[in-house]
Amino acid sequence: AGSREQGPYRDLAEHYSPLVAQETWFGPKYDYLTRFDFDGDWQGDNNWDSADSGTSQAYVYYTAMETQTHWFLIYNLFHPRDYSDKCVAGTCHENDNEGLILTVHKDGSQYGRLQVMETLAHNNIYSYRLDRNIGKKTHNIDGRIELHEGSHPVVFIEAGGHGVYGSSGRHSSYSLDSDRFSAGTGVTYVYRGRAERPEHANDREVGYELLPIFEHWWLRAVRETDQSETFAAYYTYQPMGGRPRPAAPQIAGAFLGRKMGSNKAKPFWGWHDERTRKKKVLSTGQWGLDPAYSVSQNLKMPKPFSLTYLFNPYLGVGQPDSTVPVSSTPILVPAVPTAPTGDSEQTGLPGTRLSRTEDTPANNQGKNEGTLEFQGRIDGTVIFRVRGEEVFVETVSGRPVGVERLSFSQPLPRTPPLRQVELRKGDGRGKVTLLEHPWEGNQFVAVIRISDPKGGDDNYRFQLRWKR
């Protein structure tokens, strides 16, 4: 999967990565954890139909935030279908995304001390604790946090509807002690740093990989419009309590979906809790976007407890940089690079640096527009990352890329303004997609994916064009 940046938040996310006890039903592949682009594209309204044919490799999405006293880890669990044996109106829908938030006290140790786990099931929050000094407030305490191997909280996900609960609560049909699902079959998932597939509907300890939400979802959700093929239901976030807002005036409240129910699945900033919204304690999106404030309203938290963020890029406090770890699969917001080399560990970009076949013309330097030309042989799926006049290629599947032509008319700018960027496909039987536009938030890296669906390689040609 390429190189992985390391740092406190990635390490924390790995340390507290949940054991997921996923119940399975008559459509087990719809219950398996996967990624949004499990079918090879970012189109939300074809995921219901792709559910049988797409990959069942296991992924869990994560993000982290930090205040003066606490870390907050958010895990999102994606499924291609919310399904039932009787799909009447509102009971089934395309895409499904629920999850959990961990509150970790910074007690001076490397990983701090886990205090609270809150889970989401059908627009309701359930609260579990390790610290008995935490009491009920707007929400009750629904049970204790069970831990796997000392630090990994155990969550149960129901089949079909995929509500998430603590394993010790009354809604759970999974027993950690006996490792059994009382209602039938299920798969347990553990973090391994690689995406494994369940072998059957009653498999155990299938490994999953972590994917960063900020890079995969948020950057799309605040940049795309109502023409997005990934997101829909754009809204203006209006927090309770005079709390901070995102810089973006509109954010996507749901994944685009049409089958059975429109736009029903939500990323964490679209989640809401019926009780706190009805009581006007938390607004739509506030539980996830402002977890310090929300947990302090949901539960009685012992002091010290700060509401001042040191890092929350969703509310404009800090941005991913060299201290904030990000996953490299398939989209990377890179760290600030060192001197260019072919070593991805040093440059902050994963993959192999490609050699240009032509030098950049000196007389084109400083012009207001430029192009990158590529021609070569592609087999499978590859990711290109373009920065300045460097191109790094990551082979996701298939054989390595065969480069026939790689040239720049001038380097891709690394400072604003960059007014227009477009990708033009020439030859090639598969799909060529501009996954990430270069901008300040990703340090002006353009990310391109080529997916060649057939066996054997094919000749591809594309041109990346930009204007200042």
Secondary structure, 3 states (H helix, E strand, C coil): CCCCCCCHHHHHHHHCCCEEEEEECCCHHHHCCECCCCCCCCCHHHHHHHCCCCCCCCEEEEEEEEECCEEEEEEEEEEEEECCCCCCCCCCEEEEEEEEEEEEECCCCCCCEEEEEEEECCCCEEEEECCCCCEECCCCCCEECCEECCCEEEEEECCCCCCEEECCCCCCCEECCCCEECCCEEEEEEECCCCCCCCCCCCCCEEEEEEEHHHHHHHHHHHCCCCCCCEEEEECCCCCCCCCCCCCCCEEEEECCCCCCCCCCCCHHHCCCHHHHHCCCCCCCHHHHCHHHHHHHHEECCCCCCCCEEEEHHHCECCCCCCCCCCCCCCCCCCCCCCCCCCHHHHCCCCEECCCCCCCCHHHCCCCEEEEEEEEEECCEEEEEEECCEEEEEEEECCCCEEEEEEECCCCCCCCCCCEEEEEECCCCCEEEEEECCCHHHCCCEEEEEECCCCCCEEEEEEEEEEC
